[in-house]
Amino acid sequence: MGDYFPEDYEGGPNFEEGMGGSQAKMGGGGTNNVATPGMEDFGTGGYVIGGLEDTNIPEGFEFVAGSVPDGDHAFKVASGSSMGASYDLVVKPFCMGYEDYYAGLTADSHPSLSITPTSGRMDRRGGEESVFEVTCKPGGQAGVFKGQLVIFLPDEGDKLTYNIEVESY
């Protein structure tokens, strides 16, 4: 393939500019300020390509806890409160790229516990944290309610497991 611009391209480097190399102007550094076709947005950010087509958890998918928990979280709720109480569980991004996830509670978790969101995309390392809201609506019951939150990364086949303990008084 030849090193040339299309015939209808306006503003490309002339013969003298090309002699300084493709990345520098004669007599100084810097890049050519003329937009090259197809490179107009180069360096302005990225696009996320791919990802979850369907944000619903696949039918029949089971959330199974890992053998070693990634953390323990506890909070309290008044048993008589019809609104219940919520706790924000914050997960720092740890993967090199954006990662889709499914989040849910294990089957043996107390039925008064719920989690939102149940699916989404986790930011890459150094990006925004993912916040999962764990809600407990005890419905008048008192006691200690336990559950395990599992965050499954389908692209990696990896998962995070967090122990949840709620004291309803």
C-alpha positions in Angstrom: 0.0 0.0 0.0 1.4 3.4 -1.0 2.0 6.2 1.4 -0.3 8.8 0.0 -3.6 10.7 0.7 -6.7 10.4 -1.4 -6.9 12.7 -4.4 -9.8 14.7 -2.9 -8.0 15.3 0.4 -7.5 18.9 1.2 -4.8 20.1 3.5 -2.3 17.2 3.7 1.4 17.9 4.2 3.2 19.3 1.2 6.5 17.9 -0.1 8.7 19.9 2.2 6.7 19.0 5.4 6.9 15.3 4.6 10.7 15.5 4.6 10.7 16.2 8.3 9.0 12.9 9.1 5.4 12.1 9.7 5.4 13.2 13.4 7.4 16.4 13.3 7.4 19.7 11.4 10.6 21.2 9.9 12.4 23.2 12.6 10.4 22.0 15.6 8.5 19.3 17.2 4.8 18.7 17.5 2.2 17.0 15.4 0.6 18.0 12.2 -2.5 19.9 13.1 -4.3 18.8 9.9 -6.9 16.2 10.5 -6.2 12.9 8.8 -9.2 11.1 7.4 -10.5 8.6 9.9 -8.4 10.0 12.8 -10.5 13.0 13.7 -11.4 11.7 17.1 -8.1 10.0 17.9 -7.0 10.7 21.5 -10.3 12.2 22.6 -11.5 9.2 24.5 -12.7 5.7 23.9 -15.8 3.9 23.0 -17.0 0.9 24.9 -17.7 -1.9 22.4 -19.6 -5.1 23.2 -20.8 -5.8 26.6 -24.0 -7.3 27.9 -26.6 -7.5 25.2 -29.3 -8.5 27.7 -29.0 -7.0 31.2 -31.3 -9.7 32.6 -29.7 -12.5 34.6 -29.9 -15.7 32.5 -32.7 -18.0 33.4 -31.6 -20.8 35.7 -28.4 -18.9 36.8 -27.5 -19.7 40.4 -25.4 -17.4 42.6 -23.0 -19.7 44.5 -20.7 -18.1 47.0 -16.9 -18.4 46.7 -15.0 -20.4 49.3 -13.2 -17.3 50.6 -15.3 -14.1 51.2 -14.0 -10.8 49.8 -15.5 -8.9 52.7 -17.9 -8.8 55.6 -20.6 -6.1 56.0 -23.1 -5.5 58.8 -25.8 -3.0 59.5 -28.9 -2.7 61.8 -32.6 -2.2 61.1 -35.6 -1.6 63.3 -37.9 -4.7 63.0 -41.1 -2.6 63.1 -40.0 -0.3 60.2 -42.1 -0.9 57.2 -39.4 0.8 55.0 -36.6 -1.4 56.3 -33.0 -0.1 56.0 -30.4 -0.1 53.3 -26.6 -0.3 53.2 -24.4 0.8 50.4 -21.7 -1.8 49.7 -19.0 -0.1 47.6 -16.7 -2.2 45.3 -13.6 -0.6 43.9 -12.9 -1.5 40.2 -10.1 -3.9 40.0 -10.0 -5.1 36.4 -7.9 -3.7 33.5 -11.0 -3.0 31.4 -14.7 -2.5 31.8 -16.4 -5.7 33.1 -20.1 -6.7 32.9 -21.5 -8.2 36.0 -24.5 -10.0 37.5 -25.2 -9.5 41.2 -27.5 -11.5 43.4 -27.9 -13.2 46.8 -27.2 -16.9 47.4 -30.3 -19.2 47.7 -29.7 -19.6 51.4 -29.7 -15.8 52.1 -32.5 -14.6 54.4 -35.6 -13.7 52.3 -35.9 -10.2 53.8 -32.6 -9.2 52.0 -32.5 -7.8 48.5 -29.9 -6.2 46.2 -29.8 -3.5 43.5 -28.6 -3.2 40.8 -28.6 -6.9 39.7 -26.6 -6.3 36.5 -24.5 -3.6 34.9 -20.9 -2.7 33.9 -18.1 -2.2 36.4 -15.6 0.5 35.6 -11.9 -0.3 34.9 -9.2 0.0 37.6 -8.9 3.6 38.8 -12.4 4.5 37.6 -15.7 5.0 39.5 -16.7 2.6 42.2 -19.7 0.3 41.9 -22.3 0.8 44.6 -24.6 -2.1 45.5 -27.6 -1.3 47.7 -28.4 -4.1 50.2 -31.9 -3.7 51.6 -33.4 -5.5 54.5 -37.2 -5.4 55.1 -37.7 -7.6 58.2 -41.5 -7.4 58.3 -41.7 -7.2 62.1 -39.2 -10.1 62.7 -36.3 -9.6 65.1 -33.0 -11.4 65.0 -29.9 -11.7 63.0 -30.4 -12.2 59.2 -27.5 -13.4 57.1 -26.9 -13.6 53.4 -24.1 -13.6 50.8 -23.9 -11.2 47.9 -22.2 -12.7 44.8 -21.0 -10.5 42.0 -20.3 -12.6 38.9 -18.2 -11.4 36.0 -19.3 -13.5 33.0 -16.5 -12.5 30.7 -13.9 -13.5 33.2 -15.8 -16.4 34.9 -14.7 -14.8 38.2 -16.8 -13.8 41.2 -16.7 -11.7 44.3 -18.5 -12.9 47.5 -19.5 -10.6 50.4 -21.0 -11.8 53.7 -24.0 -9.7 54.8 -25.2 -9.7 58.4 -28.2 -7.6 59.5 -29.3 -7.2 63.1 -33.1 -6.6 63.3 -34.1 -5.2 66.7 
